[in-house]
Amino acid sequence: MTSTTTPAPARAGATHRPATARPSRLRRLWRGRDEDSPLVRPALLALLLATALLYLWGLGASGWANSFYSAAVQAASESWKAFFFGSSDAANSITVDKTPLALWPMALSARIFGLSSWSMLVPQALMGVASVGLLYATVRRTTHHAWAGLLAGLVLAVTPVAALMFRFNNPDALLTLLLIGAVYATIRAIESPQRAVRWLVLGGALVGLAFLAKMLQAFLVLPPLALVYLVAAQVRIGTRIKHLLIAFGSMIVAGGWWLAIVELWPASSRPYIGGSQNNSILELTLGYNGFGRLNGDEVGAVGGGNGGGGWGETGLFRLFNSEIGGQIAWLLPAAVVLLVLGLWFTRRAPRTDLQRAGLVVWGGWLLTTALTFSFMAGIFHAYYTVALAPAIAALVGIGVAVLWERRTAPEAMIAMAFVIAMTSAMSFALLDRTSGFVPWLKYAVIVLGVASAVLIVLHTLLPRGARIAVVGTALGAIIAGPAAYAIDTAATPHTGSIPSAGPSTGRGPGGGPGGGMTPPGQPTQGQQAPGGQAPGGQPGGQPGGSPGGLLNGSQSTEQINALLTADADSYTWVAAAIGSNSASGYQLATGLPVMAIGGFNGSDPSPTLAQFKQYVADGRIHYFIAGDGRGMGPGPGGGTSSQISTWVSENFTAQTVDGVTIYDLSGGIR
């Protein structure tokens, strides 16, 4: 007797497929979607490898890059308490003026591979490669064309400010990666209603983690994320609202746990919260790094606390000026035009259309962030604009795909020609600001751009090979300018607190070279590796010391190092200096804690004069390294730093070591 079984009923909506062997996971990962060309995955791999080469090549030439954060990485590699709080030194005197998540990958790398420029900066570069890959995946899910995702990834990779920040140790690299991930998760929630909650929980958590990287800037993407889910999700409106509330709760948990611990932790047993005037993480979040950035009322900041006005002119065209344009503006007009065109051509699409959802979320990201940057009156630096790069790149990829799908319609091709010609003209204008930089390139860009724009309109009259050549020429015309700036950025070492991408365009209204808007009354900075570092970014001595300043780290020497390291085990801090950058170079050179009096600006009231006197009386600080007096902001701590400096100079004997004034505090008051 032959037994028979009844087959299980097919899942609703399932389609019958031949019983063929399921390809291996590795093969499916390489092959991609069934409808994709076999060339897609090799092209994606080539893009990622080229991005890695651009972001990793010669990375060690920047030395400690931003020594303010490098010193915190060094401290975190020595002390888990400093790791958790983001302290400037391993003895935990004061924290950096940000939440510490962006420091943790670099600190873990330093713990594994040892502290060096490479161990610190390679994680940043890998975040850049991951951002390009994740942007490709996100855009690919919203279009019918894999090449749209490739185009978006390419535009992001060669955006000059992205090439800068993914080779630097500021928090912006991790912020950018996490926010792209939040958009990806939201798109997945829209297209997968059965799994929407888990994807939204992930998206909310990524925004919360982005908050722990750079605080309130992460929340600029919240309006477009909420809007796109409300508009396009495949569930009822009430369910959409409930899902968003769950995502909001996930964000609060992911971003709030650290704040809650720090706020509840006894102040006497943790470092002072750098950037605040009352030792409060909530004050730092809402004030100096929050609403103060918008209205300019940043008490304790150099040039702050007076309603702003020291960070360049605000207005709609701020992102195109001489300080910022070369960083981000190359395809910004194209992204705006493609957003408008894309929404128009998809106006009759179903509510749940993913292509339009992509336009909504990336367009909302671009407009919200761009308008905030354009009109914020507080501290603003050109490198902040890396937060615009993913939105610009995605809108270019999706917008071009929308127009290309309608290439038989004359109005779509005229629109495409206009975008190409406009972008070429924008590149010509930006390249013209640096006339000595590849002077022929601007002419090649405008000629090829205009020619390809004309031929795009006539593409139906051309043979297939000629059409491919025209598309390639148009792509070259719009990419050549930012790519040249990105390569120049990768080939140039960058140090200090306000780096700038591409060749210098001269001083702007902020006083800084290129894109670095320097606060009034402060010294400008160069782009060379600091003197206090040996080749490859290793701590080491160089002839001629410097106490550093507000924007640049101090430079130590062998003689200063020998002085600071002598009998170091007898002291909590081998030295103290006004401001974090002044302290950072000596700490990085010796690997020993150096107290940063007043935090980054020298304007935080930590320690007070009475506390400093007690530290000296208890024999916890060996030396005081005098600075030039710059970096003492207008807040209460500015006066505190001045009081400490005056007290030391009046009561201890100065000595000059390699051009640096140092006071020995161990011998008692003279």
Secondary structure, 3 states (H helix, E strand, C coil): CCCCCCCCCCCCCCCCCCCCCCCCHHHHHHHCCCCCCCCHHHHHHHHHHHHHHHHHCCHHHHCCCCHHHHHHHHHHHHCHHHHHHCECCCCCCEECCCCCCCHHHHHHHHHHHCCCHHHHHHHHHHHHHHHHHHHHHHHHHHCCCHHHHHHHHHHHHHCHHHHHHCCCCCCHHHHHHHHHHHHHHHHHHHHCHHHHHHHHHHHHHHHHHHHHHHHHHHHHHHHHHHHHHHHHCCCCHHHHHHHHHHHHHHHHHHHHHHHHHHHHCCHHHCCECCCCCCCCHHHHHHHHHHHHHHHCCCCCCCCCCCCCCCCCCCCCCHHHCCCCHHHHCCCHHHHHHHHHHHHHHCCCCCCCCHHHHHHHHHHHHHHHHHHHHHHCCCCCCHHHHHHHHHHHHHHHHHHHHHHHHCCCCHHHHHHHHHHHHHHHHHHHHHHHCCCCCCCCHHHHHHHHHHHHHHHHHCHHHCCHHHHHHHHHHHHHHHHHHHHHHHHHHHCCCCCCCCCCCCCCCCECCCCCECCCCCCCCCCCCCCCCCCCECHHHCECCCCCCECCCCCCCCECCHHHHHHHHCCHHHCCEEEEEECHHHHHHHHHHHCCCEEEECCCCCCCCCCCHHHHHHHHHCCCEEEEECCCCCCCCCCHHHHHHHHHHHHHHHHCCEEEECCEEEEECCCCCC
